[in-house]
Amino acid sequence: MYSRMEYESPSEHIVDWKVFAAWVETEGSIDATITFKLHEPTGKYWVTVVRAVLIGQGEKPPLAALQSFLAANGIYSYLRLIRASKTALGKKPYWRLEVHRMEDIDRIIENIRSSLLTEKARNQVKFYLHVRHMTSDELRAQFLQGWLQARKDKKRRGRKGSPHVY
């Protein structure tokens, strides 16, 4: 039987890149979120890109083990306690391991890419690599091109989304 100190010690756990890949697939994600917001005075869209590897878990010790594994490999990460918001009824607080430096995310992807089994995780890696080197101007142009195409499609379908093609 383990004492509480032995159970919570990250050095007792064995983590390698395959185990880390399993954690990313099951409890986490490789996130590349792009947010556009219209800046009224200039009429331009502001672009915000968040690139991160995120793993969430209700208990801290497993994430502490993953964090110590990443630190041993020279990757900076941190643990954050996410508390439920006032609008999220019934949600419990949980711990989240976060990696935000692009160089570190690239090293993680390089090491876990061959171990990813699900299509969802592969698509996340593919999208991250797609937006990895894009500038804000390139992302803004791509967004506006997609937005204009959606408007054309909507007009083609009619005002209320009717299936008529003109």
Secondary structure as UniProt FT lines:
FT   HELIX           4..8
FT   HELIX           10..12
FT   HELIX           17..27
FT   STRAND          28..39
FT   TURN            40..43
FT   STRAND          44..57
FT   HELIX           60..72
FT   TURN            73..74
FT   STRAND          78..82
FT   TURN            89..90
FT   STRAND          94..99
FT   HELIX           102..112
FT   HELIX           113..115
FT   HELIX           119..131
FT   TURN            132..133
FT   HELIX           136..157
FT   TURN            159..160
//
